[in-house]
Amino acid sequence: MSTTIDLTLIGKSGCHLCDEARVTVNAVVGAFRAEYTGVARHIQVNLVEHDILVDEELWNKYSEEVPVLLINGKVHNYWRIDPERLRGALDEFVR
């Protein structure tokens, strides 16, 4: 059985919190992949970024909350991404 974790980072250019979120998410995902490569090959993590400045629907929905991180389409965190909380959420897919 294969499991896909879809992470969506919604932000905007010129946003320092968005830049920090990108660094945090990439670090956590990188550590997660490194730990589980070969052990949990059935788990695939996809990361996509969207800029609210070029997407009116996302602007209307999230303009006051960026950055926003979605896991499989559900809001996981916004404004500041907590690395421990994100790692815990990813680890839940392995259990």
DODOKOL-173678 format. One record per residue: x, y, z of N, C-alpha, C in turn. Coordinates in nm, 2 decimals, always signed. Layout:
# residues N
n.c1->X&n.c2->Y&n.c3->Z&ca.c1->X&ca.c2->Y&ca.c3->Z&c.c1->X&c.c2->Y&c.c3->Z
...
This chain:
# residues 95
n.c1->+0.08&n.c2->-0.12&n.c3->+0.00&ca.c1->+0.00&ca.c2->+0.00&ca.c3->+0.00&c.c1->+0.09&c.c2->+0.12&c.c3->+0.00
n.c1->+0.06&n.c2->+0.22&n.c3->-0.09&ca.c1->+0.14&ca.c2->+0.34&ca.c3->-0.10&c.c1->+0.06&c.c2->+0.45&c.c3->-0.03
n.c1->+0.14&n.c2->+0.54&n.c3->+0.03&ca.c1->+0.09&ca.c2->+0.66&ca.c3->+0.10&c.c1->+0.15&c.c2->+0.78&c.c3->+0.04
n.c1->+0.07&n.c2->+0.88&n.c3->+0.00&ca.c1->+0.12&ca.c2->+1.01&ca.c3->-0.05&c.c1->+0.08&c.c2->+1.12&c.c3->+0.05
n.c1->+0.18&n.c2->+1.19&n.c3->+0.09&ca.c1->+0.16&ca.c2->+1.31&ca.c3->+0.17&c.c1->+0.18&c.c2->+1.43&c.c3->+0.08
n.c1->+0.07&n.c2->+1.51&n.c3->+0.06&ca.c1->+0.08&ca.c2->+1.63&ca.c3->-0.02&c.c1->+0.09&c.c2->+1.75&c.c3->+0.07
n.c1->+0.20&n.c2->+1.82&n.c3->+0.07&ca.c1->+0.22&ca.c2->+1.94&ca.c3->+0.14&c.c1->+0.21&c.c2->+2.06&c.c3->+0.04
n.c1->+0.13&n.c2->+2.16&n.c3->+0.08&ca.c1->+0.11&ca.c2->+2.28&ca.c3->+0.00&c.c1->+0.14&c.c2->+2.39&c.c3->+0.09
n.c1->+0.24&n.c2->+2.47&n.c3->+0.05&ca.c1->+0.29&ca.c2->+2.59&ca.c3->+0.12&c.c1->+0.23&c.c2->+2.71&c.c3->+0.04
n.c1->+0.15&n.c2->+2.79&n.c3->+0.11&ca.c1->+0.09&ca.c2->+2.90&ca.c3->+0.04&c.c1->+0.15&c.c2->+3.03&c.c3->+0.10
n.c1->+0.20&n.c2->+3.11&n.c3->+0.02&ca.c1->+0.26&ca.c2->+3.23&ca.c3->+0.07&c.c1->+0.26&c.c2->+3.34&c.c3->-0.04
n.c1->+0.35&n.c2->+3.43&n.c3->-0.02&ca.c1->+0.37&ca.c2->+3.54&ca.c3->-0.13&c.c1->+0.51&c.c2->+3.59&c.c3->-0.13
n.c1->+0.55&n.c2->+3.64&n.c3->-0.24&ca.c1->+0.68&ca.c2->+3.69&ca.c3->-0.26&c.c1->+0.70&c.c2->+3.81&c.c3->-0.17
n.c1->+0.82&n.c2->+3.83&n.c3->-0.12&ca.c1->+0.85&ca.c2->+3.94&ca.c3->-0.03&c.c1->+0.81&c.c2->+3.93&c.c3->+0.11
n.c1->+0.76&n.c2->+3.81&n.c3->+0.15&ca.c1->+0.71&ca.c2->+3.78&ca.c3->+0.28&c.c1->+0.82&c.c2->+3.71&c.c3->+0.36
n.c1->+0.87&n.c2->+3.77&n.c3->+0.47&ca.c1->+0.98&ca.c2->+3.71&ca.c3->+0.54&c.c1->+0.93&c.c2->+3.59&c.c3->+0.62
n.c1->+0.81&n.c2->+3.59&n.c3->+0.66&ca.c1->+0.75&ca.c2->+3.47&ca.c3->+0.73&c.c1->+0.74&c.c2->+3.35&c.c3->+0.63
n.c1->+0.71&n.c2->+3.38&n.c3->+0.51&ca.c1->+0.70&ca.c2->+3.28&ca.c3->+0.40&c.c1->+0.83&c.c2->+3.22&c.c3->+0.37
n.c1->+0.94&n.c2->+3.31&n.c3->+0.37&ca.c1->+1.07&ca.c2->+3.26&ca.c3->+0.35&c.c1->+1.11&c.c2->+3.17&c.c3->+0.46
n.c1->+1.09&n.c2->+3.21&n.c3->+0.59&ca.c1->+1.12&ca.c2->+3.12&ca.c3->+0.70&c.c1->+1.04&c.c2->+2.99&c.c3->+0.70
n.c1->+0.92&n.c2->+3.00&n.c3->+0.66&ca.c1->+0.83&ca.c2->+2.87&ca.c3->+0.65&c.c1->+0.89&c.c2->+2.78&c.c3->+0.55
n.c1->+0.94&n.c2->+2.83&n.c3->+0.43&ca.c1->+0.99&ca.c2->+2.75&ca.c3->+0.33&c.c1->+1.12&c.c2->+2.68&c.c3->+0.38
n.c1->+1.20&n.c2->+2.75&n.c3->+0.45&ca.c1->+1.33&ca.c2->+2.69&ca.c3->+0.50&c.c1->+1.29&c.c2->+2.58&c.c3->+0.60
n.c1->+1.19&n.c2->+2.61&n.c3->+0.69&ca.c1->+1.15&ca.c2->+2.51&ca.c3->+0.79&c.c1->+1.09&c.c2->+2.39&c.c3->+0.73
n.c1->+1.00&n.c2->+2.40&n.c3->+0.64&ca.c1->+0.93&ca.c2->+2.29&ca.c3->+0.57&c.c1->+1.03&c.c2->+2.21&c.c3->+0.50
n.c1->+1.12&n.c2->+2.27&n.c3->+0.42&ca.c1->+1.22&ca.c2->+2.19&ca.c3->+0.35&c.c1->+1.32&c.c2->+2.12&c.c3->+0.44
n.c1->+1.35&n.c2->+2.18&n.c3->+0.55&ca.c1->+1.44&ca.c2->+2.11&ca.c3->+0.65&c.c1->+1.37&c.c2->+1.99&c.c3->+0.71
n.c1->+1.25&n.c2->+2.00&n.c3->+0.75&ca.c1->+1.17&ca.c2->+1.89&ca.c3->+0.81&c.c1->+1.15&c.c2->+1.78&c.c3->+0.71
n.c1->+1.11&n.c2->+1.82&n.c3->+0.59&ca.c1->+1.08&ca.c2->+1.72&ca.c3->+0.49&c.c1->+1.21&c.c2->+1.64&c.c3->+0.45
n.c1->+1.32&n.c2->+1.72&n.c3->+0.44&ca.c1->+1.45&ca.c2->+1.66&ca.c3->+0.41&c.c1->+1.49&c.c2->+1.56&c.c3->+0.52
n.c1->+1.47&n.c2->+1.59&n.c3->+0.64&ca.c1->+1.51&ca.c2->+1.50&ca.c3->+0.75&c.c1->+1.42&c.c2->+1.38&c.c3->+0.75
n.c1->+1.29&n.c2->+1.40&n.c3->+0.73&ca.c1->+1.19&ca.c2->+1.29&ca.c3->+0.72&c.c1->+1.23&c.c2->+1.20&c.c3->+0.61
n.c1->+1.26&n.c2->+1.25&n.c3->+0.49&ca.c1->+1.29&ca.c2->+1.16&ca.c3->+0.38&c.c1->+1.42&c.c2->+1.09&c.c3->+0.41
n.c1->+1.52&n.c2->+1.15&n.c3->+0.47&ca.c1->+1.65&ca.c2->+1.09&ca.c3->+0.50&c.c1->+1.63&c.c2->+0.97&c.c3->+0.59
n.c1->+1.55&n.c2->+0.99&n.c3->+0.69&ca.c1->+1.53&ca.c2->+0.89&ca.c3->+0.80&c.c1->+1.45&c.c2->+0.77&c.c3->+0.74
n.c1->+1.35&n.c2->+0.79&n.c3->+0.66&ca.c1->+1.27&ca.c2->+0.69&ca.c3->+0.61&c.c1->+1.30&c.c2->+0.63&c.c3->+0.47
n.c1->+1.40&n.c2->+0.68&n.c3->+0.40&ca.c1->+1.43&ca.c2->+0.63&ca.c3->+0.28&c.c1->+1.47&c.c2->+0.48&c.c3->+0.29
n.c1->+1.41&n.c2->+0.40&n.c3->+0.22&ca.c1->+1.44&ca.c2->+0.25&ca.c3->+0.23&c.c1->+1.36&c.c2->+0.18&c.c3->+0.33
n.c1->+1.32&n.c2->+0.25&n.c3->+0.44&ca.c1->+1.25&ca.c2->+0.19&ca.c3->+0.55&c.c1->+1.10&c.c2->+0.20&c.c3->+0.51
n.c1->+1.06&n.c2->+0.31&n.c3->+0.47&ca.c1->+0.92&ca.c2->+0.34&ca.c3->+0.44&c.c1->+0.90&c.c2->+0.39&c.c3->+0.29
n.c1->+0.95&n.c2->+0.30&n.c3->+0.20&ca.c1->+0.94&ca.c2->+0.34&ca.c3->+0.06&c.c1->+0.80&c.c2->+0.37&c.c3->+0.01
n.c1->+0.71&n.c2->+0.32&n.c3->+0.08&ca.c1->+0.57&ca.c2->+0.33&ca.c3->+0.04&c.c1->+0.51&c.c2->+0.47&c.c3->+0.07
n.c1->+0.59&n.c2->+0.55&n.c3->+0.13&ca.c1->+0.55&ca.c2->+0.69&ca.c3->+0.17&c.c1->+0.62&c.c2->+0.79&c.c3->+0.07
n.c1->+0.54&n.c2->+0.87&n.c3->+0.00&ca.c1->+0.59&ca.c2->+0.97&ca.c3->-0.09&c.c1->+0.55&c.c2->+1.11&c.c3->-0.04
n.c1->+0.64&n.c2->+1.20&n.c3->-0.03&ca.c1->+0.61&ca.c2->+1.33&ca.c3->+0.02&c.c1->+0.62&c.c2->+1.43&c.c3->-0.10
n.c1->+0.52&n.c2->+1.50&n.c3->-0.13&ca.c1->+0.52&ca.c2->+1.60&ca.c3->-0.24&c.c1->+0.50&c.c2->+1.74&c.c3->-0.18
n.c1->+0.58&n.c2->+1.83&n.c3->-0.22&ca.c1->+0.57&ca.c2->+1.97&ca.c3->-0.17&c.c1->+0.55&c.c2->+2.06&c.c3->-0.29
n.c1->+0.44&n.c2->+2.14&n.c3->-0.28&ca.c1->+0.41&ca.c2->+2.23&ca.c3->-0.38&c.c1->+0.39&c.c2->+2.37&c.c3->-0.32
n.c1->+0.44&n.c2->+2.48&n.c3->-0.38&ca.c1->+0.42&ca.c2->+2.61&ca.c3->-0.33&c.c1->+0.33&c.c2->+2.69&c.c3->-0.42
n.c1->+0.24&n.c2->+2.78&n.c3->-0.36&ca.c1->+0.16&ca.c2->+2.86&ca.c3->-0.44&c.c1->+0.17&c.c2->+3.01&c.c3->-0.38
n.c1->+0.17&n.c2->+3.10&n.c3->-0.47&ca.c1->+0.18&ca.c2->+3.24&ca.c3->-0.44&c.c1->+0.04&c.c2->+3.31&c.c3->-0.45
n.c1->+0.00&n.c2->+3.36&n.c3->-0.34&ca.c1->-0.14&ca.c2->+3.43&ca.c3->-0.34&c.c1->-0.14&c.c2->+3.55&c.c3->-0.43
n.c1->-0.03&n.c2->+3.61&n.c3->-0.46&ca.c1->-0.03&ca.c2->+3.72&ca.c3->-0.55&c.c1->-0.06&c.c2->+3.69&c.c3->-0.69
n.c1->-0.06&n.c2->+3.56&n.c3->-0.73&ca.c1->-0.09&ca.c2->+3.53&ca.c3->-0.86&c.c1->-0.21&c.c2->+3.43&c.c3->-0.87
n.c1->-0.28&n.c2->+3.41&n.c3->-0.76&ca.c1->-0.39&ca.c2->+3.33&ca.c3->-0.75&c.c1->-0.50&c.c2->+3.40&c.c3->-0.67
n.c1->-0.60&n.c2->+3.45&n.c3->-0.74&ca.c1->-0.71&ca.c2->+3.53&ca.c3->-0.67&c.c1->-0.78&c.c2->+3.45&c.c3->-0.57
n.c1->-0.81&n.c2->+3.32&n.c3->-0.60&ca.c1->-0.89&ca.c2->+3.24&ca.c3->-0.51&c.c1->-0.81&c.c2->+3.22&c.c3->-0.38
n.c1->-0.68&n.c2->+3.19&n.c3->-0.39&ca.c1->-0.60&ca.c2->+3.18&ca.c3->-0.27&c.c1->-0.58&c.c2->+3.31&c.c3->-0.19
n.c1->-0.57&n.c2->+3.42&n.c3->-0.27&ca.c1->-0.57&ca.c2->+3.55&ca.c3->-0.21&c.c1->-0.69&c.c2->+3.57&c.c3->-0.12
n.c1->-0.81&n.c2->+3.55&n.c3->-0.18&ca.c1->-0.93&ca.c2->+3.57&ca.c3->-0.10&c.c1->-0.95&c.c2->+3.48&c.c3->+0.02
n.c1->-0.89&n.c2->+3.36&n.c3->+0.01&ca.c1->-0.90&ca.c2->+3.27&ca.c3->+0.12&c.c1->-0.80&c.c2->+3.29&c.c3->+0.23
n.c1->-0.67&n.c2->+3.32&n.c3->+0.19&ca.c1->-0.56&ca.c2->+3.31&ca.c3->+0.29&c.c1->-0.48&c.c2->+3.44&c.c3->+0.30
n.c1->-0.53&n.c2->+3.55&n.c3->+0.25&ca.c1->-0.44&ca.c2->+3.67&ca.c3->+0.24&c.c1->-0.40&c.c2->+3.72&c.c3->+0.38
n.c1->-0.47&n.c2->+3.70&n.c3->+0.48&ca.c1->-0.44&ca.c2->+3.74&ca.c3->+0.62&c.c1->-0.37&c.c2->+3.63&c.c3->+0.70
n.c1->-0.34&n.c2->+3.52&n.c3->+0.64&ca.c1->-0.28&ca.c2->+3.41&ca.c3->+0.72&c.c1->-0.15&c.c2->+3.36&c.c3->+0.67
n.c1->-0.10&n.c2->+3.41&n.c3->+0.56&ca.c1->+0.02&ca.c2->+3.35&ca.c3->+0.50&c.c1->+0.14&c.c2->+3.37&c.c3->+0.59
n.c1->+0.23&n.c2->+3.27&n.c3->+0.59&ca.c1->+0.22&ca.c2->+3.15&ca.c3->+0.51&c.c1->+0.12&c.c2->+3.05&c.c3->+0.58
n.c1->+0.07&n.c2->+2.96&n.c3->+0.49&ca.c1->-0.02&ca.c2->+2.86&ca.c3->+0.53&c.c1->+0.04&c.c2->+2.73&c.c3->+0.48
n.c1->+0.04&n.c2->+2.63&n.c3->+0.57&ca.c1->+0.08&ca.c2->+2.49&ca.c3->+0.52&c.c1->-0.04&c.c2->+2.40&c.c3->+0.53
n.c1->-0.07&n.c2->+2.34&n.c3->+0.42&ca.c1->-0.17&ca.c2->+2.24&ca.c3->+0.41&c.c1->-0.11&c.c2->+2.10&c.c3->+0.40
n.c1->-0.17&n.c2->+2.00&n.c3->+0.47&ca.c1->-0.13&ca.c2->+1.86&ca.c3->+0.46&c.c1->-0.25&c.c2->+1.79&c.c3->+0.41
n.c1->-0.23&n.c2->+1.73&n.c3->+0.29&ca.c1->-0.34&ca.c2->+1.67&ca.c3->+0.22&c.c1->-0.47&c.c2->+1.75&c.c3->+0.21
n.c1->-0.45&n.c2->+1.88&n.c3->+0.18&ca.c1->-0.56&ca.c2->+1.97&ca.c3->+0.16&c.c1->-0.62&c.c2->+2.03&c.c3->+0.29
n.c1->-0.57&n.c2->+2.00&n.c3->+0.40&ca.c1->-0.62&ca.c2->+2.05&ca.c3->+0.53&c.c1->-0.52&c.c2->+2.14&c.c3->+0.59
n.c1->-0.56&n.c2->+2.25&n.c3->+0.65&ca.c1->-0.47&ca.c2->+2.35&ca.c3->+0.71&c.c1->-0.40&c.c2->+2.28&c.c3->+0.83
n.c1->-0.27&n.c2->+2.28&n.c3->+0.82&ca.c1->-0.19&ca.c2->+2.23&ca.c3->+0.93&c.c1->-0.14&c.c2->+2.34&c.c3->+1.03
n.c1->-0.10&n.c2->+2.45&n.c3->+0.97&ca.c1->-0.04&ca.c2->+2.56&ca.c3->+1.04&c.c1->-0.04&c.c2->+2.69&c.c3->+0.95
n.c1->-0.04&n.c2->+2.80&n.c3->+1.02&ca.c1->-0.02&ca.c2->+2.93&ca.c3->+0.95&c.c1->+0.06&c.c2->+3.02&c.c3->+1.03
n.c1->+0.11&n.c2->+3.13&n.c3->+0.97&ca.c1->+0.20&ca.c2->+3.23&ca.c3->+1.02&c.c1->+0.34&c.c2->+3.18&c.c3->+1.05
n.c1->+0.35&n.c2->+3.10&n.c3->+1.15&ca.c1->+0.48&ca.c2->+3.04&ca.c3->+1.18&c.c1->+0.47&c.c2->+2.89&c.c3->+1.18
n.c1->+0.55&n.c2->+2.82&n.c3->+1.11&ca.c1->+0.55&ca.c2->+2.68&ca.c3->+1.10&c.c1->+0.63&c.c2->+2.62&c.c3->+1.21
n.c1->+0.57&n.c2->+2.54&n.c3->+1.29&ca.c1->+0.65&ca.c2->+2.48&ca.c3->+1.40&c.c1->+0.71&c.c2->+2.35&c.c3->+1.35
n.c1->+0.84&n.c2->+2.34&n.c3->+1.35&ca.c1->+0.91&ca.c2->+2.22&ca.c3->+1.29&c.c1->+0.87&c.c2->+2.09&c.c3->+1.37
n.c1->+0.86&n.c2->+2.09&n.c3->+1.50&ca.c1->+0.83&ca.c2->+1.97&ca.c3->+1.58&c.c1->+0.69&c.c2->+1.92&c.c3->+1.55
n.c1->+0.60&n.c2->+2.02&n.c3->+1.54&ca.c1->+0.46&ca.c2->+1.98&ca.c3->+1.51&c.c1->+0.45&c.c2->+1.92&c.c3->+1.37
n.c1->+0.52&n.c2->+1.98&n.c3->+1.27&ca.c1->+0.52&ca.c2->+1.93&ca.c3->+1.13&c.c1->+0.58&c.c2->+1.79&c.c3->+1.13
n.c1->+0.69&n.c2->+1.77&n.c3->+1.20&ca.c1->+0.75&ca.c2->+1.64&ca.c3->+1.20&c.c1->+0.66&c.c2->+1.54&c.c3->+1.26
n.c1->+0.59&n.c2->+1.57&n.c3->+1.37&ca.c1->+0.50&ca.c2->+1.48&ca.c3->+1.43&c.c1->+0.39&c.c2->+1.44&c.c3->+1.34
n.c1->+0.34&n.c2->+1.54&n.c3->+1.26&ca.c1->+0.23&ca.c2->+1.51&ca.c3->+1.16&c.c1->+0.28&c.c2->+1.41&c.c3->+1.06
n.c1->+0.40&n.c2->+1.43&n.c3->+1.01&ca.c1->+0.46&ca.c2->+1.34&ca.c3->+0.91&c.c1->+0.48&c.c2->+1.21&c.c3->+0.97
n.c1->+0.53&n.c2->+1.20&n.c3->+1.09&ca.c1->+0.56&ca.c2->+1.07&ca.c3->+1.15&c.c1->+0.43&c.c2->+0.99&c.c3->+1.17
n.c1->+0.32&n.c2->+1.05&n.c3->+1.18&ca.c1->+0.19&ca.c2->+0.98&ca.c3->+1.20&c.c1->+0.16&c.c2->+0.89&c.c3->+1.07
n.c1->+0.21&n.c2->+0.93&n.c3->+0.96&ca.c1->+0.19&ca.c2->+0.86&ca.c3->+0.84&c.c1->+0.27&c.c2->+0.73&c.c3->+0.83
n.c1->+0.37&n.c2->+0.72&n.c3->+0.91&ca.c1->+0.45&ca.c2->+0.60&ca.c3->+0.92&c.c1->+0.40&c.c2->+0.50&c.c3->+1.01
n.c1->+0.33&n.c2->+0.54&n.c3->+1.11&ca.c1->+0.28&ca.c2->+0.45&ca.c3->+1.22&c.c1->+0.16&c.c2->+0.37&c.c3->+1.17
